[in-house]
Amino acid sequence: MKISYMLVNHSSLGLSMPIGAAWHWIHQVDDEKHMRSVLERLKRITHEGWLTVANLRINQRECSNALLENTFAFKVPVLYDQTIAPKRIIHLHEDDEEENLQQA
């Protein structure tokens, strides 16, 4: 299953991304534990980095009801805007996820 979203820096307070930049993240999620980990990390990053989540998409065809229930606990505002053009696209797979997260 895939989880896709953009992180957008609309403020001058976030230092992890350039001001006005949008980065598109694509995660390949295999199970409920992995999905919960991605969503918890997303909550933490948006709060600590003053970032906005945009265009959150979850491939629902491949996921079970148990996995979808985790998305309802995700209480971060999401902006849906098709005009946002990402400056960077990051594909994360299970094997290299920790390495990529430390570099971001």
Buried (B, 14 or more C-beta within 10 A) or exposed (E): BEBBBBBBBBEEEBEBBEEEBBBBBBBBBEBBEBBBBBBEEBBEBBEEBBBBBBBBEBEEEEBEEEBBEBBEEBEBEBEEEEEBEBEBEBEBEEEEBEEEEEEB
